[in-house]
């Protein structure tokens, strides 16, 4: 049976109905050079439509950015408690830096709160670059070199709704022509 709504339509509806701040967070797992998975909570920033991708912001010095250099496979899991829906994503991750992505980074930097921006300057080896001789910080209008955006290009979505009986589970997979095919499966 072909699902009547795409995963994109379902996710947009979930995001619209999600009124608590916790719904901005999802789990992201990467694998290190030994194949050991590492899971962490990240903050959703944007959903791109072409290609379909989840965007988050990060620091190039983090473990997840290091993992993506050697293994681009990423798994994501997002649960919306209000709608009782879960989305599991199989993705290819890419780290976007100022080289070729300045406008995107600038847009995401400007959306961060001041405390969100300040975290990128903690434990700075060359902190004197960011502070004048009085100890006051320079303005935070410009993003630092370690600021990046991670694009999680979605290849497969395992959707589960436990809101009603029977539970609904649909596997959406991207075909070779770029279209999405969905098929209902038993939970």
C-alpha positions in Angstrom: 0.0 0.0 0.0 1.4 3.4 -1.0 1.3 6.0 1.9 -1.0 8.9 1.3 1.5 11.5 2.8 5.2 11.7 2.2 7.7 11.7 5.0 8.4 15.4 4.3 4.7 16.3 4.7 4.6 14.2 7.9 7.7 15.9 9.3 6.4 19.4 8.5 3.2 18.5 10.3 5.1 17.2 13.3 7.3 20.3 13.5 4.2 22.5 13.2 2.4 20.7 16.0 5.5 20.5 18.2 5.1 23.4 20.6 7.7 22.5 23.3 11.3 23.5 23.0 12.4 19.8 23.4 11.1 19.1 19.9 14.0 21.0 18.4 16.4 18.3 19.5 17.2 15.0 17.9 19.8 12.2 18.3 22.6 12.0 15.8 25.1 9.0 15.7 28.4 8.9 13.8 31.1 6.2 13.8 34.7 6.7 14.7 37.7 5.3 12.8 37.2 1.9 14.5 33.5 1.7 13.6 32.3 2.4 17.1 29.1 4.4 17.1 28.9 7.7 19.1 25.4 9.2 19.7 24.6 12.7 20.9 21.8 15.2 21.0 21.9 18.0 18.5 19.7 21.0 17.8 17.7 21.0 14.6 18.3 24.3 12.6 16.8 23.8 9.2 15.3 21.4 6.8 16.6 21.8 3.2 14.4 20.6 0.4 17.0 20.0 -2.4 18.6 17.8 -1.5 16.4 16.8 1.5 18.7 17.4 4.4 18.7 18.3 8.1 21.0 21.1 9.0 22.7 21.6 12.4 25.5 23.9 13.5 28.7 22.7 15.1 32.3 23.4 15.9 35.0 21.9 13.7 36.9 20.8 16.8 34.1 18.4 17.9 34.3 14.6 17.7 31.4 14.5 15.2 33.2 16.6 12.7 36.3 14.4 13.0 34.2 11.3 12.5 32.6 12.7 9.4 36.0 13.1 7.8 36.5 9.3 7.8 33.0 8.0 7.7 30.1 10.0 6.3 27.4 7.5 7.4 25.1 9.1 10.0 22.0 7.9 11.7 19.4 10.3 13.2 16.4 9.6 15.4 13.8 12.2 16.3 10.8 11.5 18.5 7.9 13.9 18.9 6.2 13.2 22.2 3.1 15.4 21.4 2.2 13.5 18.2 3.9 10.2 19.3 5.8 9.9 16.0 9.4 8.8 15.5 11.6 9.4 12.5 14.8 7.4 12.0 17.0 8.9 9.3 19.9 7.2 7.4 22.0 10.0 6.1 25.3 11.0 4.5 26.9 13.8 6.5 29.0 16.6 5.2 30.7 19.4 7.1 30.3 22.8 5.4 32.9 25.5 6.2 33.4 29.0 5.0 35.2 27.7 1.9 32.3 27.8 -0.5 29.5 28.1 2.0 30.0 31.6 3.5 26.5 32.8 3.0 25.0 29.7 4.6 27.3 29.9 7.6 26.7 33.6 8.0 22.9 33.1 8.0 23.1 30.4 10.7 25.6 32.4 12.8 23.2 35.4 12.8 20.3 33.3 14.0 22.3 32.1 17.1 21.8 33.9 20.4 24.8 35.7 21.9 25.4 32.9 24.5 25.2 30.4 21.6 27.9 32.4 19.7 30.1 32.7 22.8 30.4 29.0 23.2 32.6 28.9 20.0 35.2 31.0 21.8 35.5 28.9 25.0 38.9 27.2 25.5 40.3 29.2 22.7 44.1 28.6 22.3 44.5 32.0 20.8 41.9 33.8 23.0 43.9 37.0 22.7 42.8 37.2 19.1 39.2 37.7 20.3 39.7 40.0 23.2 41.2 43.5 23.4 43.7 44.5 26.1 40.9 45.5 28.5 39.6 41.9 28.4 36.4 42.8 26.6 35.5 40.5 23.8 35.3 41.7 20.2 31.8 41.9 18.7 30.4 38.5 17.9 29.0 39.6 14.5 31.4 37.4 12.5 31.6 33.7 12.9 35.0 32.2 13.9 36.9 29.8 11.7 35.8 26.8 13.8 32.1 27.4 13.2 30.5 25.1 10.6 27.2 23.7 9.4 26.6 20.0 9.1 24.3 18.9 6.4 22.7 15.5 6.9 21.6 14.4 3.4 18.7 12.0 3.9 18.7 8.7 2.1 16.1 6.7 4.0 13.4 7.5 6.6 11.8 4.9 8.9 8.6 6.6 10.1 6.7 5.2 13.1 3.5 6.5 14.6 2.3 5.0 17.9 -0.6 7.5 18.3 -3.2 5.0 17.3 -3.8 1.2 17.2 -2.5 -0.4 15.1 0.8 1.5 15.0 1.8 2.8 11.6 5.3 2.2 10.2 6.4 3.3 6.8 9.8 2.9 5.2 10.6 5.7 2.7 13.6 5.2 0.4 15.2 7.4 -2.2 15.2 5.7 -5.6 18.0 6.1 -8.2 16.1 8.8 -10.0 15.8 10.9 -6.8 12.1 10.3 -6.1 10.9 8.8 -2.8 9.1 5.5 -2.5 7.3 4.5 0.6 6.0 1.2 1.8 4.1 0.2 4.9 5.8 -2.4 7.0 4.9 -4.1 10.2 6.4 -2.6 13.3 
